[in-house]
Amino acid sequence: MESKFQFAKEIIGQAGQFIRKNMTKDLIIEEKTRFDDLVTELDKEVQTLLVDSIHARYPNDCFLAEENNLTADITKGSVWVIDPIDGTVNFVAQGCDFAVMIAYYEEGQGQFGLIYDVMNDVLYSGGGQFDVTANGQKLPPFTDKPLSRSLICVNSSMASQNFMGLANLGCQTLGVRCFGSAGLSICRVLSGRLLAYFSKISPWDYAAGSIMGEKLGYKICDFYGKKPNFETRQEVMFVPKEKLKEIQKYVH
Amino acid sequence: MESKFQFAKEIIGQAGQFIRKNMTKDLIIEEKTRFDDLVTELDKEVQTLLVDSIHARYPNDCFLAEENNLTADITKGSVWVIDPIDGTVNFVAQGCDFAVMIAYYEEGQGQFGLIYDVMNDVLYSGGGQFDVTANGQKLPPFTDKPLSRSLICVNSSMASQNFMGLANLGCQTLGVRCFGSAGLSICRVLSGRLLAYFSKISPWDYAAGSIMGEKLGYKICDFYGKKPNFETRQEVMFVPKEKLKEIQKYVH
């Protein structure tokens, strides 16, 4: 597993380098489900680069990924979950605040996760048997703090609809932030900057963070506290386990 | 003016260094108007450091600043507008995403503005007779792009209340972001990452950005398009001048 983890770190670094090198050229931007659901040629190229590298080294492993309809079931065999560019809208509009994400499962057990903040060159990685680190610096487990001294991150349309009472929770905290990247928002929770993250996202958006979070006292769950299905896009929260009950007083 | 601008760059760098050096110690955090309106001893110390430096060099200049009730009228004489830590809540909860801001006026005319992203060590500065730069790199003037390819930044409570139709504007764009720092949000507009910024803020929150923006085709105004009063906390927007009419179709 150690060498597989090292390999994942190498290829995610290469993917970041590839993005930084190619992002300045005129990109073909396509709309997927609607005008604000974007994909670029780079999303697809980066995924191909990652899948091809993994397939060459581990030919029997399977894939669950954002592009190209790769839909392996994470509960069976060795499965890599890939989001080539998380935060594609930020990538297109801002040229920053996006991430590459990789998670690795064996028979449904998360072995390690990686989230690479490409433009800040910060790699969050670990989980399973590995320490969770940010560029090699070990991240501490969650330590309790009151809602009134915490910030949360909420998907902007869920916030504006007060979905399941999220705005009420927001009022108990120092405020609500919104960054537009699931991966980087989860990293802010993992590093203790934000208390929790709420959004409607897909398995490749939360897989890596979920594996790292498990090691530090956080969990990904739906709004009823249940594990998400790792298949469809769902409303989920990434929260400290010991804060779940308190959060569910407001969000239900 | 050149030497005054150089001097401002020096002292804002010193202020940032002072914050980075002292932010890890246990800070005294006080609540101002309510539990989520915070000030720390560092806010006050940084302001004193800046005001003392300026006063020693320019003893006749006056001050409009966030702390300690310094309330000069920017339309008269030589006035420095100072926000020692913009984004104090981020500073306390996240240890990042905050800025030091300085603006300088003579007889109501903005001469230069500076916004220092302390943790990323990026200084945005210029306006008046000076080019607007980010760490010395000249920023280009606004170039038009459609709402449907743009992001906006909205204060989270204004967004959740659909204040003046802001949520309707949000639906025309790629999405809404919220960072919790007026200065850094304005810098994202100045650097072309965000199209516009909407919040309820005070003169020291928008003065520096306003002077830099003037040079690049942006303006700070209230929701009716009028110049803010530079006295009280007001709902304002920081927008490209040539987009104001289009934005006001949704925000009114």
Interface residues (C-beta under 8 A of the other chain):
Chain A: F35 D36 L38 V89 N90 V92 A93 Q94 G95 C96 S148 R149 S150 L151 S156 A159 S160 N162 A167 G170 T173 L174 G175 V176 R177 C178 F179 G180 R188 R193 L194
Chain B: F35 D36 L38 V89 N90 V92 A93 Q94 G95 C96 S148 R149 S150 L151 S156 A159 S160 N162 A167 G170 T173 L174 G175 V176 R177 C178 F179 G180 R188 R193 L194
